[in-house]
Structure formats: C-alpha cells, structure tokens
Amino acid sequence: MNARRAVDGFTLLETVVALTLLAVMLGMLFGGLRAGVRAWDAGSGRGDRADQVMLTAAFVRKELTAAFPWRFKDPLVVKLAFRGERDAVRFVSMRPAELGGGGLAFVSFAYEPGKGEAGGRLVMRREFADSGATDFSAVDAAEPFAILDGVSAARFSYYGAENDAAVPSWSDQWSHAQRTPSHVRLELALADTRLPDLVVALRLGEEAGCYESSFQRTCVPRR
C-alpha cells in the first residue's frame, strides 16, 4: 500500500496543503522584508534630518561668531549695524569670500512661518556691505535662501545691557544703537520636537569698530 502510494506521487489534497503553506511562508517573509525596508528608510530619514540640523546650527554659529560691530554712515549719531528681533537678526559678518563676494557683508537670519500644514523655514539673506550704507535696506531686499525647512517655531533672543550701569539680561529685542549683545540665542522646533538651544557668544564688542569712551563703554565716532 505504502509502496504503491510512493510510486503514484502526491495526492491533490497534499499538493494544495503544500502550496498553501508555501504561500503563507512567502507572505510572512515578504511582510518582514517590507517592515525592514520601512524601518531602514525611517532611520535613514531621521539621520539625514539630524545631519541637516547640525549643519544649520554650525553655519549660524560661524556667521554670528564672525559678527563685526560695523558703524552705519551717519555723521550725527552712532548707529552700530546690529538689530535683533524675536523672529530675525541682522548684522555685519566677516565671513570669508567663498560665500560669495569678498569683504564684510550684511547678513540676516529670519524665520518665515509656513502656510497651512506646511512647516516654516529658517532663511538667510546676504549682501555686500556698502561703506555708505545708513541702514539694512540692502540686505532686506536681497533674495532669501532656505537653510532649514520644516521649522514649526523659531525664536531669537539677546543677552546684554543698554549701558554699563544696567544689569545684563535676555531679551527678545535688541535695538540699542551704540551697543551689541554679548550672546545670541536661537530656539528652534521641528514639528513637535524642540531642539536644544543654540547660544552663540559674539567675539567682538563695539570697541572693535569704534573708539571707546573714557566714561562709558559706548561707541564714539571716528574722525
């Protein structure tokens, strides 16, 4: 009986069961491979995003570290070229020529909110610093380019004091024309993720761009 069955081969029922088991095994294998590919893609995307954030932070740090206390062309009053707001900062950078154009440059970083569900972005503007400039109108008119997309919130703040008698503190605005802050802080969020604060110390004080008063640490125009 058994010998005859071996000669005749598998029955139809056995073949159907074998094919069913094979299909189930292949389905499980395909599902595992698909889950693995998705996990790989997600991990790769998170890694790329982290690299982009790190490069942006390094770039902003280098620009702010190179901030120079430029004095606008005004014979009547001292106005240093540094303006800080909650969503933007404008200053003069000493960064080298490989960024486009040699010498000093007007630079601005600003947060532009997105429309609808689209995330906002952190943008930069850069323009050659004209020695006859009296304000930041040149860099305000420059074409912006995004340095970080998908930003849901951004906030700049500034540490310093209006004069030597005042106590230094953090503020969302910096409009002291004769002073520069000692530190600039940038707070960023991507979707629901709050990134570590970026705090940058400005290397040059206002004395580097003008003479120092004998009575107060303020800018005295060069004659």
Buried (B, 14 or more C-beta within 10 A) or exposed (E): EEEEEEEEEEEEEEEEEEEEEEEEEEEEEEEEEEEEEEEEEEEEEEEEBEEBBEEBBEBBBEBBBBBBBBBBEEEEEBBBBBBBBBBBBBBBBBBEEEBEEEEBBBBBBBBBEEEEEEBBBBBBBBBBBEEEBEBBEBBBEBEBEBBBBBBBBBBBBBBBBBEEEEEBEEBEEBEBBBBBBBBBBBBBBBEEEEBEEBBBEBEBBBBEBBEBEEEEBBBBEEE
